[in-house]
Amino acid sequence: MSRRQVRSTGGARVAVVGRPNVGKSTLVNRIAGRRDAIVQELPGVTRDRSTHPAEWLGQAFTLIDTGGWTPGWAPDRTVMDELVSAQAEAATREADVVLFVVDASVGVTSEDEAVAKWLRTAGIPVVLVANKADAVNDVERASQIAELYALGVGDPSLVSALHGSGSGDLLDDVMGRLRRLGALDRPDEEDDGIPDVALIGRPNVGKSSLFNKLVGSDRVIVDDVPGTTRDPVDTLLEVERDDGTTRTYRLIDTAGLRKKKAKLDTTEFYSTVRTRKSLDRTDVALLLIDSAEPIGEQEQKLAREIVDAGRAVVLVHNKWDLTDDDRREQIDRERDRLLQFMAFAPMRRISALTGRGVVKLFDDIDAVHEAWSTRVPTGQLNQWLADAVAASPPPLGRDHRPVKIRYVTQVSSQPPRFKLFTNQRLEAGYLRYLERRLRERFGFVGTPLRLDVSIRAGWEERDR
């Protein structure tokens, strides 16, 4: 089974790079027209490269936000800085045009000069963006502009990402460059029917390691420190199956959701908000569980959020290679006791570190996505209903009168939703029975089901 990354929505791609804390994510939010990227007045908040759809004057393109690039000679450069810089360099290689952001209120630094030198050797069109230009007075502006020209990457665009001044002229320049390159004429990737697959789990459960294994490259930063991933990271992945067929998936790596009672700093808070927003646009959730740790309240809460959101789900036991026979028996008991409301979810035992079982997840994703999208003809449903009621009639209703279910129909899919038309209310226990019989007859592996009851008063009067 071969895999390759493909371009995300929008044929043209614009990367935003620069040293840490110059306002790159603020600029991304300004251009995208929404608060997609996490912004905080601290260096190093953005780490992985993340993509954001944008549009200017009817032309769509994709923004790539990156973490701060730091030169190799920086005395305080950490391993994390090196990984973040590698992600920024990868984003530059993917881009058609690069926005090189500097802080005009500070002036050109030695780090800016190092970024400029790196970009000059990259051979990619660069637009120099002097952010926070509104904080520079007229006296200083002339000398600042002279410094910017000395970087050797062309004319600077003076903007304020925070207030929006100069952003229109900047975008006009960017679109003109993309047009001359022919990037705007490049057809967009077709998104219809592409499953959105989110990796959900508590911090440090191995989501980013699994993401990289699924993609087949180091797409996101992996570190033992919880909270390494902050912004959701999307990647379109084309997978060629053994039978020669090809399917595309959109994988979403998310920040770990911490316990609600845990004290979150501002960055962690916004990471959590964006993770929950990612769940809203997800088709399939891969709920990761650390096999070496007990299943607890946090996993229960995440599972409940996935079910309540109506998403298809695969239960993924990561780090299975670190468990012994006793622990594996405990896991089965914990899952049956704590996640019984998600008994419909298929389970996959994997090791994101070694790759064991990872490729089989694509079969699981296909199966649950198909069930999530299934529509059952009304005729088949009503035959199923007749069999289910004959096997176990509903309990007597009000005043000990019989409860009659006239018919059933499926009103929607993703997730499958059914409406039962009755003369009286159905008890919760009987609805659970009907859901169980639905799954026995039609499968519905890995997807929540919704059973609604419509009571027709006229029928009740007629049955008296």
C-alpha positions as CSV (number, residue, x, y, z in Angstrom):
1,M,0.0,0.0,0.0
2,S,1.6,3.2,-1.2
3,R,0.8,6.7,0.2
4,R,1.6,10.2,-0.9
5,Q,0.7,13.7,0.3
6,V,-1.3,15.8,-2.2
7,R,-2.1,19.5,-2.2
8,S,-4.9,20.8,0.1
9,T,-7.8,23.0,-0.9
10,G,-6.7,25.8,-3.3
11,G,-4.1,25.2,-6.1
12,A,-2.0,28.2,-5.0
13,R,0.0,28.0,-1.8
14,V,1.5,30.9,0.2
15,A,3.8,30.2,3.1
16,V,4.3,32.7,6.0
17,V,7.8,32.5,7.5
18,G,10.1,34.5,9.7
19,R,11.8,34.4,13.0
20,P,9.8,33.8,16.2
21,N,7.2,36.3,17.5
22,V,7.1,38.8,14.5
23,G,3.3,38.3,14.0
24,K,3.1,35.5,11.5
25,S,0.0,33.9,12.9
26,T,-1.7,37.3,13.4
27,L,-1.1,38.0,9.7
28,V,-2.5,34.5,8.8
29,N,-5.7,35.3,10.7
30,R,-5.9,38.7,9.1
31,I,-5.6,37.3,5.6
32,A,-7.8,34.3,6.3
33,G,-10.5,36.6,7.8
34,R,-10.9,34.5,11.0
35,R,-9.0,33.4,14.0
36,D,-7.7,30.1,12.7
37,A,-4.2,30.3,14.1
38,I,-3.3,30.6,17.8
39,V,-1.9,34.0,18.7
40,Q,-0.1,34.9,21.9
41,E,2.7,37.4,22.7
42,L,5.2,34.7,23.3
43,P,7.8,33.1,21.0
44,G,7.3,29.5,19.9
45,V,3.5,29.3,20.2
46,T,3.2,28.0,16.6
47,R,5.2,24.8,16.0
48,D,3.9,22.6,13.2
49,R,3.0,24.1,9.8
50,S,-0.7,24.4,9.4
51,T,-2.9,25.2,6.4
52,H,-5.7,27.7,6.2
53,P,-8.1,28.5,3.3
54,A,-8.1,32.1,2.1
55,E,-9.6,34.2,-0.6
56,W,-8.9,37.6,-2.2
57,L,-11.1,39.2,-4.8
58,G,-12.7,35.9,-5.7
59,Q,-9.4,34.0,-6.0
60,A,-8.9,31.1,-3.5
61,F,-5.5,30.1,-2.2
62,T,-4.0,28.3,0.8
63,L,-2.0,29.9,3.5
64,I,0.6,27.9,5.3
65,D,1.4,29.2,8.8
66,T,4.8,28.2,10.3
67,G,6.7,28.4,13.5
68,G,9.6,30.7,14.0
69,W,12.7,29.9,12.0
70,T,15.9,30.1,14.0
71,P,19.4,29.9,12.5
72,G,21.7,27.0,13.4
73,W,24.3,29.3,15.0
74,A,21.8,30.7,17.6
75,P,23.3,30.0,21.0
76,D,20.0,29.2,22.7
77,R,18.6,27.0,19.8
78,T,16.9,24.0,21.3
79,V,15.9,20.6,19.7
80,M,12.4,21.9,19.5
81,D,13.6,25.1,17.7
82,E,15.4,22.8,15.2
83,L,12.2,20.7,14.6
84,V,10.1,23.9,14.2
85,S,12.6,25.3,11.7
86,A,12.5,22.1,9.7
87,Q,8.7,22.4,9.4
88,A,9.1,26.0,8.2
89,E,11.6,24.9,5.6
90,A,9.3,22.1,4.4
91,A,6.4,24.7,4.1
92,T,8.7,26.9,2.0
93,R,9.4,24.0,-0.4
94,E,5.7,23.4,-0.8
95,A,4.8,27.1,-1.5
96,D,4.5,29.1,-4.7
97,V,5.1,32.4,-2.9
98,V,6.7,33.1,0.5
99,L,5.7,36.0,2.8
100,F,8.8,36.8,4.9
101,V,7.6,38.6,8.0
102,V,9.8,40.9,10.0
103,D,9.0,43.2,13.0
104,A,9.2,46.8,11.7
105,S,9.0,48.2,15.3
106,V,12.2,46.3,16.2
107,G,14.1,46.7,13.0
108,V,16.2,44.1,11.2
109,T,17.9,41.6,13.5
110,S,20.7,39.1,12.8
111,E,18.0,36.4,12.8
112,D,16.1,38.3,10.1
113,E,19.3,38.4,8.1
114,A,19.8,34.7,8.5
115,V,16.2,34.0,7.3
116,A,16.7,36.3,4.3
117,K,19.9,34.5,3.4
118,W,18.2,31.1,3.6
119,L,15.3,32.4,1.5
120,R,17.6,33.8,-1.2
121,T,19.1,30.3,-1.7
122,A,15.6,28.6,-1.7
123,G,14.8,30.0,-5.2
124,I,11.2,30.8,-4.4
125,P,9.5,34.2,-4.9
126,V,9.5,36.2,-1.7
127,V,7.4,39.1,-0.5
128,L,9.0,41.0,2.4
129,V,6.3,42.0,4.9
130,A,7.3,44.6,7.5
131,N,4.7,44.0,10.2
132,K,3.8,46.4,13.0
133,A,4.6,49.3,10.7
134,D,2.0,51.4,12.5
135,A,4.3,51.4,15.6
136,V,7.1,53.2,13.6
137,N,7.1,57.0,13.5
138,D,7.9,59.0,10.4
139,V,11.4,59.9,11.6
140,E,12.4,56.3,12.0
141,R,10.6,55.0,8.9
142,A,13.2,56.1,6.3
143,S,16.1,54.4,8.1
144,Q,13.9,51.3,8.8
145,I,13.1,51.0,5.1
146,A,16.7,51.3,4.1
147,E,17.5,48.4,6.5
148,L,14.8,46.3,4.9
149,Y,16.1,46.8,1.4
150,A,19.5,45.6,2.7
151,L,18.0,42.2,3.3
152,G,18.1,41.6,-0.5
153,V,14.7,40.1,-1.0
154,G,12.9,43.0,-2.7
155,D,10.6,45.9,-1.9
156,P,9.0,45.7,1.6
157,S,5.3,45.9,2.1
158,L,4.4,47.9,5.3
159,V,1.5,46.4,7.1
160,S,-0.2,46.1,10.5
161,A,-1.5,42.5,10.8
162,L,-3.3,43.5,14.0
163,H,-5.2,46.5,12.6
164,G,-5.3,45.5,8.9
165,S,-3.5,48.5,7.4
166,G,-1.6,47.7,4.2
167,S,-3.0,44.2,4.0
168,G,-5.0,44.9,0.8
169,D,-2.0,46.2,-1.1
170,L,0.0,43.2,0.2
171,L,-2.6,40.8,-1.1
172,D,-2.8,42.6,-4.5
173,D,1.0,42.0,-4.8
174,V,0.7,38.4,-3.8
175,M,-2.1,37.6,-6.2
176,G,-0.2,39.3,-9.0
177,R,2.8,37.1,-8.4
178,L,0.6,33.9,-8.2
179,R,-1.1,34.9,-11.4
180,R,2.2,35.4,-13.2
181,L,3.4,32.0,-12.0
182,G,0.2,30.4,-13.3
183,A,-0.5,29.1,-9.8
184,L,-4.1,30.5,-9.8
185,D,-4.8,28.5,-12.9
186,R,-3.8,25.3,-11.3
187,P,-7.0,23.3,-10.6
188,D,-8.0,22.8,-7.0
189,E,-8.0,19.3,-5.5
190,E,-11.5,17.9,-5.6
191,D,-12.7,17.8,-1.9
192,D,-16.2,16.2,-2.4
193,G,-16.3,12.8,-0.8
194,I,-12.9,13.1,0.9
195,P,-13.3,11.8,4.5
196,D,-12.0,14.1,7.2
197,V,-10.2,11.9,9.7
198,A,-9.2,13.5,13.1
199,L,-6.9,12.0,15.6
200,I,-8.4,12.6,19.1
201,G,-7.0,11.7,22.5
202,R,-5.5,13.1,25.6
203,P,-2.0,14.7,25.6
204,N,1.0,12.5,24.9
205,V,-1.0,9.5,23.7
206,G,0.9,9.2,20.4
207,K,-1.4,11.2,18.0
208,S,1.4,12.9,16.2
209,S,3.5,9.8,16.0
210,L,0.5,8.0,14.4
211,F,-0.2,10.9,12.1
212,N,3.4,10.8,10.8
213,K,3.1,7.0,10.3
214,L,-0.1,7.3,8.4
215,V,1.3,10.1,6.2
216,G,4.6,8.3,5.8
217,S,6.8,11.3,6.7
218,D,7.6,13.6,9.6
219,R,4.7,15.9,8.8
220,V,4.3,17.1,12.4
221,I,6.6,17.5,15.4
222,V,6.8,14.6,17.9
223,D,8.1,15.1,21.4
224,D,7.7,13.4,24.7
225,V,6.5,16.7,26.3
226,P,2.7,16.8,26.4
227,G,1.2,19.8,24.5
228,T,3.7,19.7,21.6
229,T,0.9,20.0,19.1
230,R,-1.2,23.2,19.4
231,D,-2.9,24.0,16.1
232,P,-4.8,21.3,14.2
233,V,-2.7,20.2,11.3
234,D,-4.4,19.1,8.0
235,T,-2.8,16.9,5.4
236,L,-4.4,15.4,2.2
237,L,-3.2,11.9,1.7
238,E,-3.6,9.8,-1.3
239,V,-3.5,6.0,-0.6
240,E,-3.2,3.4,-3.3
241,R,-4.6,0.1,-2.2
242,D,-3.3,-3.4,-3.0
243,D,-6.2,-3.9,-5.4
244,G,-5.1,-0.9,-7.4
245,T,-7.8,1.5,-6.3
246,T,-6.9,5.0,-4.9
247,R,-8.6,7.0,-2.2
248,T,-7.8,10.4,-0.7
249,Y,-8.2,11.2,3.0
250,R,-7.8,14.5,4.9
251,L,-5.9,13.7,8.1
252,I,-6.2,16.1,11.1
253,D,-3.7,16.0,13.9
254,T,-5.1,17.7,17.0
255,A,-3.9,19.0,20.3
256,G,-4.5,16.7,23.3
257,L,-7.7,17.5,25.3
258,R,-6.8,17.9,28.9
259,K,-9.1,17.4,31.9
260,K,-11.5,20.3,32.4
261,K,-10.3,20.8,35.9
262,A,-6.7,21.1,34.9
263,K,-5.4,24.7,34.8
264,L,-4.8,25.7,31.2
265,D,-2.6,28.5,30.1
266,T,-3.8,30.7,27.2
267,T,-2.1,28.6,24.5
268,E,-3.5,25.4,25.8
269,F,-7.0,26.9,26.1
270,Y,-7.1,27.9,22.5
271,S,-5.6,24.6,21.4
272,T,-8.5,22.9,23.2
273,V,-11.0,25.2,21.5
274,R,-9.5,24.4,18.1
275,T,-9.5,20.7,18.7
276,R,-13.2,20.7,19.5
277,K,-13.8,22.8,16.3
278,S,-11.9,20.1,14.4
279,L,-14.3,17.5,15.8
280,D,-17.2,19.5,14.4
281,R,-15.8,19.2,10.8
282,T,-14.7,15.6,11.2
283,D,-16.2,12.6,9.5
284,V,-14.2,9.9,11.3
285,A,-12.5,10.2,14.7
286,L,-9.7,7.9,15.6
287,L,-9.9,7.9,19.4
288,L,-6.4,7.0,20.7
289,I,-6.0,5.2,24.0
290,D,-2.6,4.6,25.7
291,S,-2.7,0.8,26.2
292,A,0.0,1.1,28.9
293,E,-2.3,3.4,31.0
294,P,-5.7,2.7,32.6
295,I,-8.7,3.9,30.7
296,G,-10.1,6.7,32.8
297,E,-12.6,9.6,33.0
298,Q,-10.8,11.6,30.3
299,E,-11.2,8.8,27.7
300,Q,-14.9,8.5,28.7
301,K,-15.4,12.2,28.2
302,L,-13.7,12.2,24.8
303,A,-15.7,9.2,23.7
304,R,-18.9,10.9,24.8
305,E,-18.1,14.0,22.9
306,I,-17.5,12.0,19.7
307,V,-20.8,10.1,20.1
308,D,-22.7,13.3,20.9
309,A,-21.2,15.0,17.8
310,G,-22.4,12.1,15.7
311,R,-19.0,11.2,14.3
312,A,-17.9,7.8,13.0
313,V,-15.2,6.4,15.3
314,V,-12.5,3.8,15.5
315,L,-11.1,2.9,18.9
316,V,-7.3,2.8,18.6
317,H,-5.2,1.1,21.3
318,N,-1.8,2.6,20.8
319,K,1.5,1.3,22.4
320,W,0.1,-2.3,22.3
321,D,3.6,-3.6,22.1
322,L,4.3,-2.3,25.6
323,T,1.5,-4.4,27.2
324,D,1.6,-7.9,28.6
325,D,-1.2,-10.5,28.8
326,D,-2.4,-9.3,32.2
327,R,-2.7,-5.7,31.0
328,R,-4.5,-6.8,27.9
329,E,-7.1,-8.6,29.9
330,Q,-7.5,-5.5,32.1
331,I,-8.0,-3.3,29.0
332,D,-10.8,-5.5,27.8
333,R,-12.5,-5.2,31.2
334,E,-12.0,-1.5,31.4
335,R,-13.4,-0.9,27.9
336,D,-16.5,-3.1,28.6
337,R,-17.1,-1.2,31.8
338,L,-16.2,2.4,30.9
339,L,-16.9,2.6,27.2
340,Q,-19.9,0.4,26.9
341,F,-21.8,3.2,25.1
342,M,-19.2,2.9,22.3
343,A,-19.5,-0.8,21.9
344,F,-20.3,-0.3,18.2
345,A,-16.8,1.0,17.5
346,P,-14.3,-1.3,15.9
347,M,-11.0,-1.7,17.8
348,R,-7.5,-1.7,16.3
349,R,-4.4,-2.5,18.3
350,I,-1.4,-0.7,17.0
351,S,2.1,0.7,17.7
352,A,2.6,4.1,16.2
353,L,6.3,3.8,17.0
354,T,7.0,0.6,15.2
355,G,4.1,0.9,12.6
356,R,2.4,-2.3,13.7
357,G,-1.2,-2.4,12.6
358,V,-1.2,1.2,11.4
359,V,-1.9,0.6,7.7
360,K,-4.9,-1.5,8.6
361,L,-6.5,1.6,10.0
362,F,-7.4,2.7,6.5
363,D,-9.7,-0.3,6.1
364,D,-11.3,0.6,9.4
365,I,-11.7,4.2,8.3
366,D,-13.4,3.1,5.1
367,A,-15.7,0.7,6.9
368,V,-17.0,3.2,9.5
369,H,-17.3,6.0,6.9
370,E,-19.4,3.8,4.7
371,A,-21.6,2.9,7.6
372,W,-21.9,6.5,8.7
373,S,-23.0,7.5,5.2
374,T,-25.4,4.5,4.7
375,R,-29.0,5.0,3.7
376,V,-31.5,2.0,4.1
377,P,-34.5,1.9,1.8
378,T,-37.8,2.4,3.6
379,G,-39.2,-1.0,2.5
380,Q,-36.2,-2.8,4.1
381,L,-36.6,-0.8,7.3
382,N,-40.3,-1.6,7.7
383,Q,-39.6,-5.3,7.2
384,W,-36.9,-5.0,9.8
385,L,-39.4,-3.2,12.1
386,A,-42.0,-5.9,11.7
387,D,-39.5,-8.6,12.6
388,A,-38.2,-6.7,15.6
389,V,-41.7,-6.0,17.0
390,A,-42.8,-9.5,16.4
391,A,-39.8,-10.8,18.3
392,S,-40.3,-8.4,21.2
393,P,-43.4,-6.1,21.3
394,P,-43.0,-2.7,23.0
395,P,-44.2,-2.5,26.6
396,L,-47.7,-1.2,27.3
397,G,-48.0,2.6,27.3
398,R,-50.3,5.0,29.1
399,D,-53.3,3.5,30.7
400,H,-51.9,0.1,29.8
401,R,-52.9,0.6,26.2
402,P,-50.7,-1.1,23.5
403,V,-48.0,0.9,21.9
404,K,-48.1,0.6,18.1
405,I,-45.2,1.6,15.8
406,R,-46.8,2.4,12.5
407,Y,-43.7,2.7,10.3
408,V,-40.1,3.8,10.3
409,T,-38.0,5.8,7.8
410,Q,-34.5,7.1,7.6
411,V,-34.5,10.8,7.4
412,S,-30.7,11.5,7.1
413,S,-27.3,10.0,7.2
414,Q,-23.9,11.1,8.6
415,P,-24.9,9.9,11.1
416,P,-27.9,7.7,10.2
417,R,-31.0,9.1,11.7
418,F,-34.4,7.3,11.8
419,K,-37.9,8.4,12.6
420,L,-40.4,6.0,14.2
421,F,-44.1,7.0,13.9
422,T,-46.1,5.7,16.9
423,N,-49.3,6.3,18.8
424,Q,-47.5,6.7,22.1
425,R,-44.1,7.3,23.7
426,L,-41.5,4.5,23.4
427,E,-39.5,3.7,26.5
428,A,-35.7,4.3,26.5
429,G,-35.0,0.6,27.0
430,Y,-37.1,-0.3,24.0
431,L,-35.3,2.2,21.8
432,R,-32.0,0.6,22.9
433,Y,-33.5,-2.7,21.8
434,L,-34.4,-1.3,18.4
435,E,-30.9,0.2,18.0
436,R,-29.4,-3.2,18.8
437,R,-31.6,-5.0,16.3
438,L,-30.8,-2.3,13.6
439,R,-27.1,-3.0,14.0
440,E,-27.7,-6.8,13.9
441,R,-29.6,-6.4,10.6
442,F,-27.7,-3.6,8.8
443,G,-24.3,-3.5,10.5
444,F,-23.6,0.2,11.1
445,V,-20.2,-0.5,12.4
446,G,-18.5,2.4,14.1
447,T,-21.3,5.0,13.7
448,P,-23.7,6.4,16.3
449,L,-27.4,6.0,15.4
450,R,-30.2,8.5,16.1
451,L,-33.7,7.2,16.7
452,D,-36.4,9.8,16.9
453,V,-40.0,9.2,17.8
454,S,-43.0,11.1,16.3
455,I,-46.2,10.6,18.2
456,R,-49.4,11.1,16.2
457,A,-52.3,12.0,18.6
458,G,-54.9,11.1,15.9
459,W,-53.6,7.6,15.9
460,E,-53.9,7.3,19.6
461,E,-57.5,8.5,19.5
462,R,-58.2,6.0,16.7
463,D,-56.7,3.1,18.7
464,R,-59.0,3.7,21.7
